[in-house]
Amino acid sequence: MKIAILGTRGIPNHYGGFEQFAEFFSVFLVQKGHDVYVYNSHDHPYQEKTFHGVNLIHCNNPEHKMGTFGQFLYDYNCIMDARKREFDIILQLGYTSNSVWFFLLPKKPVIITNMDGLEWKRTKYKRPVRQFLKFAERLAAVSSDYLVSDSLGIQDFLKKRYGKDSTYIAYGAHPFDNPDESILAQYNVTSGNYDMVMARFEPENNIEMVLQGVVNAANGREILVVGKHETKYGQYLKSKFGSHANIRFMGGIYNLLHLNNLRYFSNVYFHGHTVGGTNPSLLEAMASKAFIASHNNAFNRGILGDNAVYFSNPDEVKNILLSVKKSDNLQRIENNYKAIVDEFNWDRINGKYLGLFEQVMAKAR
């Protein structure tokens, strides 16, 4: 099959969950003998034409000049290029800015869209933008040939809201079982003597809630705050918490081996996400044998069940920091790791996507 992946800033991953998935899945497809193309932003740090056999198409992305509106033009440029290439399948990751161009998508390929989370619930967007995202979600749902949901909650929502069936395929993670404590020296931390929170700097990821709980606990233990903070909200958080010596803003870390070790040797790993389906960073924390304290919501509970401790406000974060021990939660850690091995491993996830592709192509032919 000749397959295109649209909707990301490109591979190798330098941004987030969809990029991580696109990297792993595209390489997997090439290894299975397929002809694969991933669309990359023109200013992606990796400028080669191929990546482990995956063809890379760099398209102009004016987002750095125009802000969010630039994403629409980037998606337009990708779609216009795709019209020239005779793909069998186009996999769209997300719908935020590409769904408005659905009428320009080429007619020959099968269009499969991963619907991501409920983007219109993200509090970083103002009301008019959130209304638009509801509209864009509907466009993507009704115009795609097939839909993929990354959580059962999203699958249920799409069925109830749009009457559309979707294939449930979660994200994946690689089980991590070869920790290297020497890596910690590069980050000036030692095993068990730091906590960690990792997320995009957006209000609905509750970094502020976690850090306020850290301040309230006043236990002196360091917390590493991992994520690109060169944003307006990032500046706000740094101005609020930057004076606390035990709160360290690390910026984005994209070395997966380093991240796995940081999670593995952390005391408590806080996961504050509230919007979306199966969050990739949560699965990676489970795969890294981190002890997870999660925001209390249906998406996170759907993955973690009883194998985490939960918080909904800064006081509950404080109580976790002062009263909960990692050593008392080893069974929860093992249960989460087993879930990765048995259910959320990348080989299984990639195989499910490939199975869907083979199924829809058989119907198309």
N, C-alpha and C positions, 0 to 999 in steps of 0.2 A: 504494500500500500504506500501511496505517496501522501504524507500527512503533514499538516501545518499546525503549529501551536501559536495562537495569538493571545494578547491580553496581558502580557507581562513586560517588564522592562528588559528582560533578556537573561541569558545564561552565559557563564556560570553565575550562580546566585550572588548578588550584592545588595539585595533589598528585602525580600520577605518570603512568605509561605508559598505563594503561587510560583515564584521564581525557583524555589527549592524543588517543588514538585516537577516543574518543567524540565529542570536539569536532570533529575533522576529518571523521569519517564522517557524523555527523548533519547537518552543514552541507552536505556533498556530496549526501546523500539529498534534502534540501530543494530543492537546486538542480536535482535530477532530477525534481522534482514530487511527492515523497512527503510524507505527513503524519507527522511525526517527533516523538517525545516522549522526553526524557531525564530520568531521576529524579535529583534533587539533594538533598543533605543540607539540612535546614532552616537551618543556620547557614553555608551556603556564602557566600563574600564577595560573589557576584553574586546579587542578589535580584530581578532582573526576571523577568517571566513568559515572555519569549522571548529567544532568542539567535540572531541572523541567520536568523530564520524557524523555528528549532527551538523547540518548546513545552517549557517547563521545569516539572516538577512537584516542588515542595519537600515532602519528607516528614520527619517528626521522626526525628532521629538522636541517641540518648542516649549515643553513644560517649564524648563529652567528660565525662560524669558517671560512666559505668559501665565504661569501658575496652572491651576487646575484645568482651565480651558485648553491648555496645550495638550492635555491627554486626549481630548477629542480629535485633535488634528493628527496626533500620532497614530491613533487607531484608524483614522481615515486613510492615512498613508499606508499602513499595513494592509488594510482591506483592498485598497486599489492595487497594490502590488500582487496580492493573492489572486486577483482576477486574471492575472496573466500566466498562472503557473500550473493549471490543470491538476489541482489536488483532488484526491479521493475523499479525504476527510479534513475538515477544519475543526480543531478543538479550541473553543474560546474559554479562557479562564476568567470568569467574572463577566459582568455586564455593565459596569458603572458608566463607561464612556464609549463603548463600542456598539451598544444596542441601537443607538440612534441611526447608525449606518446600515441596519439590517437589510434595507432594500438594495444596497450596493454589493452585498455578498454574492459571490459567484453561484450560479444555479446548479452546476454539476456536482460539487462535493456535498457530502452529508455534513450538516452543521450540528455539532454537539457542544452544548454549553454547560460548564460547571457554574452553578448559580451562586456560589459563594455564600456569604451570610446575608443577613437582612441589612443591607447597606444603608437604607433610609432610616435606620434606628441610630446611626452613629451621631453622637452629640456634637462632633466637631463641625458638622454641616449646619448651616442656617436653614430656617424653615423652607424657603423657596427651593433650596438645593435638595432638601429631603423629599419635597413633593415631586421634584423632577426624578429623583432616584426611584420612587415608587412607580412612576411612569416608565422609566427605563427597565425596571424589573419586569413589568408587564410585557413590554416589547420583546425582551429576551425570551420570556417564558412562552409566548405565543408564536414567535417567529422561528425558533430553533426546531430542528428535526427531532432532537433527543436532548433530554436534560439529565444532568448528574447532580445529586445532592451529596454533600459531604457529611451530613448528619441525618439521623432519623427525624429530628425535629424540623429540619428544612424540608425534607421529603414530605412530611405531613402538611406543612404550611403550603407548599406548592400545590398539593392535591386539593386542599380546602379552598385556597384563594383563587386558583386558576383552573382547577379541574384537570391538571396535567400530571401524568405519571412521570416519575423520574427514577433513575437507577441510583441506589445508595452505594457510594464508594467513598470511604473515609480517606484521610491522608495516611501517610505511613511514617515510619522511623526505623533506623537501623539499630538493632540491639547493641548496646555499648558494654563491653565486658573486659576491656584492657586498660584500666585507669593508670595514669602516669602522674604521680604526685609532684614530680619535678617541674611540671608545667606551671604549677601554681606560683613559683618564684617569679615568673614573668609578670604576674599581677600583684605581687607583694601581699599574698594571703597564704594562710596555712590551713590544712585540713580541719574542717569542722568549726573554724573560728570566724566564719562570715556567713551572711545570708545573701540572697540573690533575688532580683526581680528583672524580668526581661520582657520587653514589649515595645511596640511602636508608641511614641509619645502622643497619645490621644486620650481624651478624658474617659472614654468608655473602657479603657484598659486599667483604670483605677490605680495608676502609679502613685497619684497623690494620696489616696486612701492608705496605701501600704506605707508610704514614707511618713505620713502623719502618725501612723501606729508605731513606727520605729522611733520617732521623736518622743511619743508618749511613753513608750517602754523605757527609754533612757537606760538601756542595759549596756551600752558602750560597744556592742559588737558591730562590726562593719557590715554594711549591705552594699553590694555591687549593683548598680542600676545600669543595665545593658540595653542600648538602643540609641539610634541617631537622635540627638537632642538639639540639632541646629534648626529648630522650628520655633514658632511663636509660643506654642504650649511648652516646649522644652525650655525656652528661656524663662517662662513663668515658674516652672518647677525648680529650675536652678536658682532663681532669685529667692524662692521661698525656702529651699532646703540646703542650698549650697554652703551655708555657714556652719552646718553640722559636720564635724570632722569625720564621723563614722559613716556618712552617706557619700558614696563615691560614684560620680557620673562617668561611666566608662566609654560612652559612645557606642557605635555599632561594632560588634565582633562577629566576623563571618568565617573564621577558622573553626570548622565543625569539631575537630579534635580538641581544640582548646575549650570550646563551649561545653562539650561533653564532660571534660574533666572538671571544669568549674562547677557544673551542675552536680556532678557525682560527689565532689568533696565539700559542697556547701552544707550548711546546717539546715536551713529552711529555704525552699525555693517557692516564691510567691507567684501565683498565676492569677492575674486580675481581670482577664478578658471577660466581657459580658455580651458581645455581639458576634454572631457568626456561628459556624458549625463546629467541626472538629478542628481545633486550632493546632497547627503544626508544632509550635513551640511547646505546647502541652505534651504532645506525644513524644517529642524529643526529651523532655524532662523525665517522662516515665521510662523511656529507653535508657536514660543515663543513671537510673536508680537514684534520682533525687527524691527527697522527702518533700511532698507537695502540700502547700497551703493554698487553697483555691477560693476564688470568689464564689459565693453560694448562688448559683443559677442553674437552670435546667440543662443548658448546653454542657457545662463542665461536669455536672453530676451524671449526665448521660454517659460520659466517658469514664469518670473516676469512681462513681458509686461510693462505697464506704471506704475507699482506699486513699483518702485524703482528709485533712482537716479543713474546715470552711470558715470564711469570714464575710461579713457584710458591711462592716464599718471599722474605723480606726481602733476603737476599743477592743474589738475582737482580734484585730492584728496584734495589738499590745498583749492581750492575754495569751495568744499563741506563742509569742516571743518569750514571755516570762514563765509559761507553765508547761509547754509541750516539748518533749525531748525526741530527737530523731531516733535515739536508741530504743525507745519504746514503740517505734512504728516500723520496725524492720519487715514485718509481715505485709503491711500495706505497700511498702516499697517493692517487695518481691512480687506481690500480686499485680502491680502495675507493669512491672518488667515482663511478667508472663503474658499479660494482655498484648504487649508489643510483639512478642515472639509468636504468639498463636494467632493474632487477629490483625494487628496494625503494622506488620512488617512490610517493607517496600516491595519485596518480591510478590507478595500476595496482592497488594494494592495495584501494582503495575500490571499484574496478570489479569485482574478484574477489568481494568481499562482496556487492555488488549482484547479480552474476551468480548467486551461490548463492541469494540471496533469491528471485530471479525463478524459478529452477529449482524450489525447494521449493514455492513458491506454485502453480506450474503443476501439480505433482503433487497438491497439496492440493485443487485445484479439479477 
